[in-house]
Amino acid sequence: MRIIVPLQGVVQGRGGVFWGSVIPCGLFYLLQLYIRQRRPNSSEDGEGEAGQAAPPSAGGDSPYYIGWREYYQDPYHATENPDGVIQLGLAENTLSLDLLQDWLKNHPEASLWNEGEHLKLMDVAPYQYSHGMPALKSVLSNFLENLVERSMPFNADNIVLTAGATAALEILAFCLGEAGDAFLVPSPYYPGFDRDIKWRSGIQLVPVYCPSSKGFMITRTALEKAYNQTQRRGITVRAILITTPGNPVGNILDAETISSVLNFAKAKGIHVISDEIYAASVFRGKFVSASQVLAAGDYDSGFVHIVYGLSKDFGIPGFRVGLLYTKNEKILAAAQNFTRFCTVSSHTQRLLVYLLDDKDFVGKFLEENRRRLYNRYDSVLKGLQIAEMNCAESSGGLYCWVDLRHLLASASQEAESNLWKKLLYEVKLNLTPGSACHYPEAGWFRLCFANVDEQTLNVALKRLHVFTEGMRK
Ligand SMILES: Cc1ncc(COP(=O)(O)O)c(C=O)c1O
């Protein structure tokens, strides 16, 4: 009642108490309405308003996480649960773990504590630089040079080691913008970006539509459109986040496309983040790093930042090893401080020094891994063809981007959601629908193929075949 007292002086007489209550309430409501309308749209994964990080609920309500939950509650097993859900929604690579296992068996000095052997407790027990041991940065810089076929140098001092690529991306989000600012992200994009980049930093992600008719490639026109629309909403665009090879499509960005992105960013004075976590999982064509394009052109190197990690190419996401490579001194210094919260265990770092220093093994491992990935991709394509389905052309990654538009009741997000539900709850396959990747063209689904064994994959493909047969009847 205290709030209305001043107005009671204005609204006199018998209605004083009534109008003195109604007017402030009405004004307050109108103010709320005004603020709400000026706020940018929130997205389907439960993102909060601009300037506010979304609550880290158990993965959010994106179909990406719902599918995982269904899988964990009823996981397929060939003999114990043959009608369970098959997990095709997780970009994990277990195809070459046997090779790593053999290497570890043959190199006990890398991970065992034997006194007198290479690994000593005193080498790993004390505090280390949180942004990575110099010895690991040194072998990593060499590894990065090999990824680009030694076409350019990588300076170990510009590497910031992080607990997974996720942490490197989040650090960049904190460094490049304020809560409420935006990054442009070509869509379809990896559904985890919403969680990893937005939740704590409050940075918003604005999808930049890459049409299937253009091979899912980013165009300058689409970038301009997304940039202008975002600025018009009063939101400051700070960076473009590209991924090559892409997730979920698996396409590699050629030098021309990357340079058009860099030119666009230069014209707008914004940063470029290039997520190259699948760089060594390219099984067709040639990988081009944004750092190569950067080195070859007239760009400010302080505006381009590379993210990499060992989770995918080595199949060791549990090790939590990622990195940020930046030549921007301010970001480098800030990122080094941020790693206080996401340091990689020194035991893991020490092991990786041994592993990556064995260049002969690493070269053979990556080559064999690429061969296995290609074989998987090829057998998925064949299985899909039997089920009368196709995939977008892919050059790398652990997944393919399946075109199920012909199975939709209509070309709408609702129809896509209905098909996704059928696949998950009836066919018991967890695929990721395009909506989770912020893709506006309904009917595309990501199918991950490197996290299950061959027999399980065949069961999944068979289920798809039976499903399409049933749809035709
Ligand atoms: C494009 C992309 N970036 C980053 C990540 C996260 O990697 P990490 O496990 O190293 O944090 C993933 C994982 O799927 C990814 O696909």
The ligand as a Gaussian input file, in Angstrom:
#p B3LYP/6-31G(d) Opt

LIG

0 1
 C       31.999000     -28.698000     -33.448000
 C       32.288000     -29.125000     -32.037000
 N       32.964000     -28.298000     -31.229000
 C       33.226000     -28.630000     -29.963000
 C       32.805000     -29.839000     -29.436000
 C       33.103000     -30.156000     -27.996000
 O       34.344000     -30.825000     -27.875000
 P       34.999000     -31.232000     -26.499000
 O       34.463000     -32.571000     -26.122000
 O       36.480000     -31.300000     -26.773000
 O       34.672000     -30.215000     -25.503000
 C       32.086000     -30.722000     -30.236000
 C       31.579000     -31.999000     -29.702000
 O       30.734000     -32.661000     -30.264000
 C       31.827000     -30.358000     -31.583000
 O       31.159000     -31.158000     -32.407000

